[in-house]
Amino acid sequence: MNFLVVALTVVFMGCVYAWPVLPLVVYPLNRRRGFWAALYCCAIAVFFGMEFRYSKFMIGTFFEIAVYTSAARAVAEASGVLEKPRAAWRGRA
């Protein structure tokens, strides 16, 4: 039982530390899916950021960073700023 608790803790902490980067790398070549993924990541980050605000592992801080990166990705997708780099990337192949 102790191993299961430790394993779940390690998995959860790994997700927490990777969550701020997730909105920036998921669906890089799809504008619509990237936008919705950024909104999903932002909603989850807001929920867990409020839930773990006073944790001794600073979990809330990582989720707060995820809100900022998600908002940046959502704004970039909504404004179409990333279309020119996507076209250049697709034209390379």
N, C-alpha and C positions, 0 to 999 in steps of 0.2 A: 504494500500500500504506500509506503514511504517513497519507493521508486516512482510510482505513478504520479504522486504529487510533485516530486522534483522534476520529472519529465514534462509535465504540463506547465510548470512554472518556467522552465527553460524555453519551451515553445512559445508561451505567451510573451515573455520578455524579448525574444527574438522578433516576434511580430511587432511589438511596440517600437523597437529600435529601427525596424525597417519601414514602418508605416509612413513616416514623412517623405520617403523617397518614392514610394509606390505611385502616387499620382503623377509623378514626372516621367515614369518609364512604362506605364501600362498603356497599351494601344497607341504606340507612337505614330502610326501611319493612318489612323482612322479618326477623323475629326469628331464625329458624332459619339462614337464609343468612348473616346478619350474624355469628352465633356461629361458624359454620364458617369464614367468611372471617377472623375475628379469630384463630382457632386456626392457620389456614394462615399468616397474616402473622407470627404469633409464632414458628412453627417455622422459617420462612425467616430471620427476624431472628436467631434463636438460632444457626442454622448460619453465616450470613454474619458475624454479630458475632464469633464465635469465630475465623473464618477471617481476618478483616481487623482484628484487635484492635490490631496495632501498625503500622497504616498511617499515613503522614504526613498524610493527608487527613482523619483522624478518622472514617473510615467506620464503625469499630466502635462509636463513640459514637452515631451516628445509628441503627444497628441496635439498640443497647441501649435507646434511647428508644422504638423501635418495639415492643420486648418489653413495656414498661410500658403503652403505649397499647393494645396488643393485649390484654393482661391486663385492663385496665380495661373494654374493650368486651366481652370474654367474660364477665366477672363481671356487668356490667350486663345483658347479654342473658340469662344464666342465672338471675338473680334476678328478672327481669321489670320492672326499674325504668323501662325505656323504653316500656312499653306505654301508659301514660297520655299521654305526649306524642305517640305515634303515633296514638292514637285521636283526639286533638284535631286533629292535622294532617289525618287522613282526613276528619274531620267538617267541615272548612272548605270542602271542595269541593262 
